[in-house]
Amino acid sequence: MSKLPIYEQQTVPGSVRASGQEFGAGVVQAQGQLGGVVADIGLQMQRRQDVIERVQLTSEFDKWAQDSLTALNDTGDISTRATVEQYTNGLREKAAEIVKRHGGGSSSRAELQAQIENQAAQYAKSATAAQVKAQQTIIGNTVEQKVNELAISATFA
């Protein structure tokens, strides 16, 4: 009959398969990975907060610029260059104020500044377009008035 190997015979007495240090190293490594994961989560939370704040500040600037442009269009002096320059300078000042209020990191601040500057440029173009349109209206009204004056003077002549 065949002899079955006994368990004690398969191992060498006194040999160590894993040391206590290796077991401890695994725990420390896991704790290190956990720390990295927690740091990543914190970084993602900060980025999300920066994005939310950028959106809020961008919306605030957009509302202010739109309200200012509407008020500018309602005034009679939009056709003058000084009025549009004053509006453009106001846009720049408001943009600088908004960027200063942002509490995010430097990369987030740079993104906000680029967005705000882009919006300011678009509103400045809109103001210039409104200025040109107002000037064309003034020229059209002046020409029409002169034509009417000539027609009246030709009628009575």
Order of alpha helices (4+ residues) and beta strands (2+ residues): alpha-alpha-alpha-alpha
